[in-house]
Amino acid sequence: MSIDWNAYPSEGFYDELVAGNGHRAIAGLLADLEALGPEELVARQEAADVSIKEMGITFTVYSEEGGAIDRTWPFDIIPRIIAQSEWERVEAGLRQRVQALNLFIDDLYHDQKVIKDGVFPAEVLAKSVNFRPQCIGVDPPLGIWAHICGSDLVRDADGTLYVLEDNLRVPSGVSYMLENRLVTKRVLPELFEHYAPLPVDDYPSELFDTLAALSPRPADYPAVVVLTPGIYNSAYFEHSYLAQQMGCELVEGRDLFVDKDDCVYMRTVDGLARVDVVYRRIDDLFLDPEAFLPDSALGVPGLMRAWKAGNVALANAPGAGVADDKVVYAFVPELIRYYLDADPIIPNVPTYRCMEADALAYTLENMERMVVKPANESGGYGMLVGPASTKAEREHFAELIKKDPRNYIAQPALKLSTVPTIIGKKLEPRHVDLRPFILSADRQQVTMGGLTRVAMRKGSLVVNSSQGGGSKDTWIVPEPPQAEE
């Protein structure tokens, strides 16, 4: 039995495969999936689920009781295709965005010209939970604060791509992007004979080169370590995966110490070894008990001293999270114009800053049509999805917003694009977003695609794995040449 795409329930949303089949690679993929048929696709999906278990690809979910459960990574085998011609514009837009954000972060910890010139409000910075006074005046290597950034993209009903948010503290998910490609090649090898999605498997080497470029010591092979909070962290799989792929040591805070010379050393079976670069996957406040939370057992006492002395590089730099604020996000178009004298290449989702009186009034009057987000929550938590909310929930959120308008933004509830997804024994549309990763050091690199996250629950717009989301392989494909007649 073949797939009847005419009967596919697009439900009024922009489906990137079915509606986007003007691209010949997409049209070809639809035909190939149709030729496989639903029974074979389900069998391949089951094979992928087995592969993921065998490969040990997991993520951690925390329960309300305080426990942690390891689960296999939810993955759908139908790839998402994006034309290379479109991706070139997206890549340029992401480079532009991260460049402006790094200039903004550096400005905030130095002269704060952006505030003096009236472009960014002082009150937003005053209430920033991720601004670190300990970082004022520090000059990180190459002037870069956010070396690894994950910016989330969404596509609206008319096909327009928007930036939904930026993640500059410890963005996660790139290991799943890499594993998604491996699993897809394993269960759908024939598709890779017909198409040539641009590679993503060079990411670990690009990440290592980015980190190595920050080394304070000239060396052919700088000592780079990945600092993890430990096995109970939700992203521990990624920490260990990236350390292994880069050929670096995976360390916890107790494996490192700062000596009297303000240099960082690692304890090894062969004795002490100096560390040049720390790719830290620990939040700022737990990084160094001397500088931040004194009772943190996860960090390294004196690490900030070593960083300020220029004896070790930290990626991402402490304090970079000041730009990881959804209210700061609302100012990014102005920041691009201010720092780069250019218009944004990729637009923000239209955003209402509740700290502004008109925006606050509009938000309160239209909450049933809005998505309301607090400034610093992540993972899909703490927000109101207006169209799916009750009157009581909206009234509760209205009170929260009125108590602290600076802490909230509101956006129209977009009709997020969908991609065919195997649900049970059939194909159904599910909403998706995309997290590309941008590396910044002596040069910028953007992943060829990124992590496509899928809201596996019907009608849901929340794609986070902690909220039941899954993922897909993302293919950036060139337009096939026209066949000669």
C-alpha positions as CSV (number, residue, x, y, z in Angstrom):
1,M,0.0,0.0,0.0
2,S,1.4,3.4,-0.9
3,I,1.0,6.8,0.8
4,D,-1.8,9.1,-0.5
5,W,-0.4,12.5,0.0
6,N,-3.7,14.1,-1.1
7,A,-5.3,12.5,2.0
8,Y,-2.6,13.8,4.3
9,P,-4.3,15.9,7.0
10,S,-2.4,19.2,6.8
11,E,-5.1,20.8,9.0
12,G,-4.6,24.3,7.7
13,F,-0.9,24.6,8.7
14,Y,2.1,25.1,6.4
15,D,3.6,21.6,6.0
16,E,7.2,21.9,4.9
17,L,7.2,18.7,2.9
18,V,3.7,18.7,1.4
19,A,3.4,22.4,0.8
20,G,7.1,22.9,-0.1
21,N,7.3,20.3,-2.9
22,G,8.2,22.9,-5.5
23,H,11.8,22.0,-4.5
24,R,12.7,19.0,-6.6
25,A,14.5,17.3,-3.7
26,I,11.3,17.6,-1.6
27,A,9.2,16.3,-4.4
28,G,11.6,13.4,-4.8
29,L,11.5,12.6,-1.1
30,L,7.7,12.5,-1.1
31,A,7.9,10.0,-4.0
32,D,10.5,7.9,-2.3
33,L,8.5,7.8,0.9
34,E,5.4,6.9,-1.1
35,A,7.2,4.1,-2.7
36,L,8.3,2.6,0.6
37,G,4.7,2.7,1.8
38,P,3.3,3.1,5.4
39,E,4.1,-0.5,6.5
40,E,7.7,-0.3,5.6
41,L,8.1,3.2,7.1
42,V,6.7,1.9,10.4
43,A,9.1,-1.0,10.3
44,R,12.0,1.4,9.7
45,Q,10.8,3.6,12.6
46,E,10.8,0.5,14.8
47,A,14.4,-0.3,13.7
48,A,15.4,3.3,14.5
49,D,13.9,3.0,18.0
50,V,16.0,-0.2,18.5
51,S,19.1,1.5,17.2
52,I,18.7,4.4,19.6
53,K,18.4,2.0,22.6
54,E,21.5,0.1,21.4
55,M,23.5,3.3,21.0
56,G,22.5,4.5,24.4
57,I,21.1,7.8,23.2
58,T,19.3,9.2,26.2
59,F,18.1,12.3,28.0
60,T,17.1,12.8,31.6
61,V,13.7,13.9,32.8
62,Y,13.3,15.2,36.4
63,S,10.2,14.3,38.3
64,E,8.2,16.5,40.6
65,E,9.3,14.2,43.5
66,G,12.9,15.2,42.8
67,G,14.0,12.0,41.1
68,A,15.5,11.6,37.6
69,I,14.6,9.1,34.9
70,D,16.8,8.3,31.9
71,R,14.8,7.9,28.7
72,T,15.7,6.9,25.2
73,W,15.8,9.9,22.8
74,P,12.5,10.3,20.9
75,F,13.3,10.3,17.2
76,D,11.2,10.3,14.0
77,I,12.8,9.0,10.8
78,I,11.1,11.3,8.3
79,P,13.7,14.0,7.5
80,R,13.1,17.7,7.3
81,I,14.4,19.3,4.2
82,I,15.5,22.9,3.8
83,A,16.9,24.2,0.5
84,Q,20.5,25.3,0.5
85,S,19.5,28.6,-1.2
86,E,17.3,29.5,1.8
87,W,19.9,28.3,4.3
88,E,22.6,30.6,2.9
89,R,20.4,33.5,3.9
90,V,19.7,32.0,7.3
91,E,23.4,31.3,7.9
92,A,24.2,34.9,7.2
93,G,21.5,36.1,9.5
94,L,22.7,33.9,12.4
95,R,26.3,35.1,12.0
96,Q,25.0,38.7,12.0
97,R,22.9,38.1,15.1
98,V,25.6,36.4,17.2
99,Q,28.2,39.0,16.2
100,A,25.8,41.8,17.5
101,L,25.1,39.9,20.7
102,N,28.8,39.4,21.5
103,L,29.4,43.1,20.9
104,F,26.4,43.9,23.2
105,I,27.7,41.6,26.0
106,D,31.2,43.1,25.8
107,D,29.7,46.6,25.9
108,L,27.6,45.8,29.0
109,Y,30.7,44.7,30.9
110,H,32.7,47.7,29.8
111,D,31.4,51.2,28.8
112,Q,27.7,50.4,28.5
113,K,27.5,52.8,25.5
114,V,24.3,51.1,24.4
115,I,22.6,52.3,27.6
116,K,24.1,55.8,27.4
117,D,23.0,56.2,23.8
118,G,19.4,55.3,24.8
119,V,19.2,52.1,22.7
120,F,18.8,49.7,25.6
121,P,17.0,50.6,28.9
122,A,19.0,50.7,32.1
123,E,16.1,49.2,34.0
124,V,16.3,46.0,31.9
125,L,19.9,45.5,32.9
126,A,19.2,46.5,36.5
127,K,16.8,43.5,36.8
128,S,18.8,41.0,34.8
129,V,19.2,37.8,36.7
130,N,22.2,36.8,34.5
131,F,24.3,39.9,34.6
132,R,27.4,39.1,36.6
133,P,29.1,42.1,38.3
134,Q,32.1,39.8,38.8
135,C,32.7,40.0,35.0
136,I,32.9,43.8,34.8
137,G,36.1,44.9,33.0
138,V,37.1,41.4,32.0
139,D,38.5,41.0,28.4
140,P,37.9,37.4,27.3
141,P,40.1,36.0,24.4
142,L,39.2,37.6,21.1
143,G,36.5,39.7,22.8
144,I,34.1,36.8,22.4
145,W,31.7,35.9,25.2
146,A,29.3,33.5,23.6
147,H,31.4,30.9,21.7
148,I,28.6,28.4,21.3
149,C,25.1,29.8,20.6
150,G,21.9,28.0,19.8
151,S,19.3,30.2,18.2
152,D,15.8,28.7,17.8
153,L,14.0,29.2,14.5
154,V,10.4,28.8,13.7
155,R,8.4,29.0,10.4
156,D,5.0,30.6,10.3
157,A,1.9,29.8,8.3
158,D,3.2,31.8,5.2
159,G,6.6,30.0,5.3
160,T,8.5,32.9,6.9
161,L,11.4,31.9,9.2
162,Y,11.7,33.8,12.4
163,V,14.2,33.7,15.3
164,L,12.2,32.6,18.4
165,E,14.9,32.9,21.0
166,D,18.7,32.8,21.6
167,N,20.5,30.4,24.0
168,L,23.9,31.7,25.1
169,R,24.5,30.2,28.5
170,V,25.0,26.5,28.0
171,P,23.0,25.6,24.8
172,S,22.4,21.9,24.4
173,G,21.1,19.5,21.8
174,V,24.0,19.4,19.2
175,S,24.9,15.7,20.1
176,Y,21.3,14.7,19.2
177,M,21.7,16.5,15.8
178,L,24.8,14.3,15.1
179,E,23.2,11.1,16.3
180,N,20.0,11.8,14.3
181,R,22.1,11.8,11.1
182,L,23.7,8.5,12.1
183,V,20.4,6.8,12.8
184,T,18.8,8.1,9.6
185,K,21.7,6.7,7.6
186,R,21.3,3.4,9.3
187,V,17.6,2.9,8.7
188,L,17.1,4.8,5.4
189,P,20.4,4.2,3.6
190,E,18.8,4.3,0.1
191,L,17.7,7.9,0.6
192,F,21.3,9.0,0.9
193,E,22.0,7.5,-2.6
194,H,19.4,9.9,-4.1
195,Y,20.2,13.1,-2.1
196,A,23.3,14.8,-0.8
197,P,22.3,16.6,2.5
198,L,25.2,18.8,3.6
199,P,27.3,17.1,6.3
200,V,27.0,17.8,10.0
201,D,29.6,15.3,11.3
202,D,32.4,17.8,11.2
203,Y,30.9,19.7,14.2
204,P,33.1,18.1,16.9
205,S,36.3,19.0,15.0
206,E,34.9,22.6,14.5
207,L,34.0,22.8,18.1
208,F,37.5,21.7,19.1
209,D,39.1,24.3,16.8
210,T,36.9,27.0,18.2
211,L,37.9,26.1,21.8
212,A,41.6,25.7,20.9
213,A,41.7,29.1,19.3
214,L,40.9,30.6,22.8
215,S,44.0,29.0,24.5
216,P,46.1,31.4,26.4
217,R,49.3,29.4,25.6
218,P,50.7,28.9,22.2
219,A,50.5,25.1,21.6
220,D,50.0,22.7,18.8
221,Y,47.4,20.8,20.8
222,P,46.0,22.9,23.7
223,A,44.6,21.1,26.8
224,V,40.8,21.4,26.5
225,V,38.5,19.8,29.0
226,V,34.7,19.5,29.1
227,L,33.4,20.4,32.6
228,T,30.2,18.6,33.5
229,P,28.0,18.8,36.6
230,G,28.0,15.0,36.6
231,I,25.9,12.0,35.6
232,Y,22.6,13.3,37.0
233,N,22.5,16.3,34.7
234,S,19.9,16.1,32.0
235,A,22.5,16.8,29.3
236,Y,25.2,14.4,30.6
237,F,24.9,12.2,27.5
238,E,25.9,15.2,25.4
239,H,28.8,16.2,27.7
240,S,30.3,12.7,27.5
241,Y,29.6,12.4,23.8
242,L,31.3,15.7,22.8
243,A,34.3,15.0,25.0
244,Q,34.7,11.7,23.4
245,Q,34.3,13.0,19.9
246,M,36.8,15.8,20.5
247,G,39.3,13.6,22.2
248,C,39.1,15.7,25.3
249,E,38.9,14.8,29.0
250,L,35.5,14.9,30.6
251,V,35.9,16.3,34.1
252,E,33.9,17.3,37.1
253,G,34.8,20.1,39.5
254,R,36.7,17.9,41.8
255,D,39.1,16.9,39.0
256,L,40.4,20.4,38.7
257,F,42.1,22.9,41.0
258,V,43.6,26.4,40.7
259,D,47.1,26.7,42.1
260,K,48.9,29.7,43.6
261,D,50.0,30.7,40.1
262,D,46.3,31.2,39.2
263,C,46.6,28.5,36.6
264,V,44.1,25.6,36.3
265,Y,45.4,22.0,36.7
266,M,43.8,18.6,36.2
267,R,44.5,15.7,38.5
268,T,45.5,12.7,36.4
269,V,47.1,9.3,37.1
270,D,50.3,10.7,35.7
271,G,50.3,13.7,38.0
272,L,49.1,17.3,37.4
273,A,48.4,18.6,33.9
274,R,47.7,22.2,33.1
275,V,44.4,23.1,31.5
276,D,44.2,25.8,28.8
277,V,40.5,25.8,27.9
278,V,37.4,24.7,29.9
279,Y,34.2,24.1,27.9
280,R,31.9,24.4,30.8
281,R,28.5,22.9,30.9
282,I,27.8,24.3,34.4
283,D,25.7,27.4,35.1
284,D,27.6,30.5,36.2
285,L,26.4,30.4,39.8
286,F,27.9,26.9,40.4
287,L,31.1,27.6,38.5
288,D,33.3,28.9,41.3
289,P,32.4,28.9,45.0
290,E,34.9,31.8,45.6
291,A,33.1,34.1,43.2
292,F,29.5,32.9,43.2
293,L,27.6,30.4,45.4
294,P,30.0,29.5,48.2
295,D,28.3,26.1,48.9
296,S,28.6,24.9,45.3
297,A,30.3,21.5,45.1
298,L,30.1,21.4,41.3
299,G,32.6,24.1,40.4
300,V,36.3,24.9,40.9
301,P,37.4,27.3,43.6
302,G,39.5,30.1,42.0
303,L,38.4,29.4,38.4
304,M,37.3,33.0,38.0
305,R,40.7,34.2,39.3
306,A,42.4,32.1,36.7
307,W,40.1,33.4,33.9
308,K,40.5,37.0,34.9
309,A,44.3,36.5,35.0
310,G,44.1,35.3,31.4
311,N,45.6,31.9,32.3
312,V,42.5,29.8,31.2
313,A,39.7,30.4,28.7
314,L,36.1,29.6,29.6
315,A,33.5,28.8,27.0
316,N,30.9,30.2,27.1
317,A,32.4,33.0,29.2
318,P,30.7,33.7,32.5
319,G,28.2,36.5,32.2
320,A,27.3,35.6,28.6
321,G,23.8,34.7,29.8
322,V,23.0,38.4,30.2
323,A,21.9,38.2,26.6
324,D,20.0,34.9,27.3
325,D,17.0,36.9,28.4
326,K,13.7,37.0,26.5
327,V,13.4,40.7,27.1
328,V,16.9,41.3,25.7
329,Y,15.7,39.1,22.7
330,A,13.1,41.7,22.0
331,F,15.8,44.4,21.6
332,V,18.0,42.3,19.2
333,P,16.8,44.0,16.0
334,E,17.8,47.4,17.6
335,L,21.1,46.0,18.7
336,I,22.0,44.8,15.2
337,R,21.3,48.2,13.8
338,Y,23.2,49.9,16.7
339,Y,26.4,47.7,16.6
340,L,26.5,46.7,12.9
341,D,24.6,49.5,11.2
342,A,22.5,47.0,9.3
343,D,19.0,45.7,9.2
344,P,18.4,42.2,10.7
345,I,18.6,39.5,8.0
346,I,16.3,37.1,10.0
347,P,13.3,38.8,11.7
348,N,12.3,38.3,15.3
349,V,8.8,37.0,16.0
350,P,6.7,40.2,16.6
351,T,7.2,40.8,20.3
352,Y,5.4,43.0,22.9
353,R,7.6,44.2,25.7
354,C,5.2,44.3,28.7
355,M,7.4,46.9,30.4
356,E,6.1,49.4,27.9
357,A,2.6,50.7,28.7
358,D,1.0,50.2,25.2
359,A,2.4,46.7,24.9
360,L,1.2,45.8,28.4
361,A,-2.3,47.0,27.6
362,Y,-2.4,45.1,24.4
363,T,-1.1,41.9,26.0
364,L,-3.7,42.0,28.8
365,E,-6.5,42.6,26.3
366,N,-5.5,39.8,23.9
367,M,-4.1,37.0,26.1
368,E,-6.2,34.3,24.5
369,R,-4.3,34.9,21.3
370,M,-0.8,35.4,22.7
371,V,2.1,33.3,24.0
372,V,3.4,35.0,27.2
373,K,6.9,34.2,28.4
374,P,8.9,35.1,31.5
375,A,12.3,36.5,30.8
376,N,14.5,33.7,32.0
377,E,12.6,30.4,32.1
378,S,13.6,27.7,29.6
379,G,12.5,24.2,28.5
380,G,8.9,25.4,27.8
381,Y,8.2,26.0,31.5
382,G,6.5,29.0,33.1
383,M,4.8,30.3,29.9
384,L,1.2,30.8,28.9
385,V,0.0,29.5,25.5
386,G,-3.1,31.7,25.2
387,P,-5.2,29.6,22.7
388,A,-4.8,26.5,24.9
389,S,-5.3,28.3,28.2
390,T,-8.3,28.5,30.5
391,K,-9.8,31.8,31.7
392,A,-8.4,31.1,35.2
393,E,-4.9,30.6,33.8
394,R,-5.1,33.9,31.9
395,E,-6.3,35.8,34.9
396,H,-3.4,34.3,37.0
397,F,-0.9,35.3,34.3
398,A,-2.4,38.8,34.1
399,E,-1.7,39.3,37.8
400,L,1.9,38.0,37.4
401,I,2.5,40.4,34.5
402,K,1.1,43.4,36.3
403,K,3.3,42.7,39.3
404,D,6.5,42.6,37.3
405,P,6.0,43.9,33.7
406,R,9.7,43.9,33.0
407,N,9.8,40.1,33.4
408,Y,7.4,39.3,30.6
409,I,7.1,39.5,26.8
410,A,4.2,38.4,24.7
411,Q,4.1,37.2,21.1
412,P,1.2,36.3,18.8
413,A,0.6,32.5,18.8
414,L,2.2,31.5,15.5
415,K,0.7,28.8,13.3
416,L,4.0,26.8,13.4
417,S,4.9,24.8,10.4
418,T,4.6,21.0,10.4
419,V,6.4,18.0,9.0
420,P,5.0,14.5,8.4
421,T,5.7,12.4,11.4
422,I,5.1,8.7,12.1
423,I,2.5,8.4,14.8
424,G,1.5,4.8,15.6
425,K,0.9,3.3,12.2
426,K,0.3,6.4,10.1
427,L,1.8,9.8,9.1
428,E,0.4,12.8,10.8
429,P,1.6,16.5,10.8
430,R,3.5,17.7,13.9
431,H,4.8,21.1,14.7
432,V,8.6,21.7,14.6
433,D,11.2,24.3,15.4
434,L,15.0,24.3,14.6
435,R,18.0,24.9,16.7
436,P,21.2,25.6,14.6
437,F,24.5,26.1,16.4
438,I,26.8,29.0,15.8
439,L,30.5,28.7,16.8
440,S,32.5,32.0,17.4
441,A,36.2,32.4,18.0
442,D,38.8,33.5,15.4
443,R,36.1,32.7,12.8
444,Q,32.4,31.8,12.8
445,Q,30.9,28.5,11.9
446,V,27.2,27.6,11.5
447,T,26.0,24.0,11.5
448,M,24.4,22.8,8.2
449,G,20.9,22.7,9.6
450,G,20.6,21.9,13.3
451,L,18.4,20.1,15.7
452,T,14.8,19.9,14.5
453,R,12.6,19.4,17.5
454,V,9.1,18.0,17.1
455,A,6.0,18.5,19.3
456,M,5.0,14.8,19.3
457,R,1.6,15.5,21.0
458,K,-1.2,16.3,18.6
459,G,-1.8,20.1,18.4
460,S,1.0,20.9,20.9
461,L,3.4,23.7,20.1
462,V,5.9,22.8,22.8
463,V,8.8,20.9,21.3
464,N,11.1,20.5,24.3
465,S,12.1,16.9,25.2
466,S,11.3,17.6,28.8
467,Q,7.7,18.3,27.7
468,G,7.3,15.2,25.5
469,G,9.0,16.5,22.3
470,G,11.1,14.5,19.9
471,S,13.4,15.3,17.0
472,K,14.2,14.7,13.3
473,D,17.2,14.7,11.1
474,T,17.6,18.1,9.2
475,W,18.7,18.1,5.6
476,I,20.2,21.1,3.9
477,V,20.1,20.1,0.3
478,P,21.2,21.8,-2.9
479,E,18.7,22.2,-5.7
480,P,19.2,19.2,-8.0
481,P,20.4,20.2,-11.5
482,Q,17.7,20.3,-14.2
483,A,17.7,17.1,-16.3
484,E,18.8,17.7,-19.8
485,E,16.1,17.3,-22.4
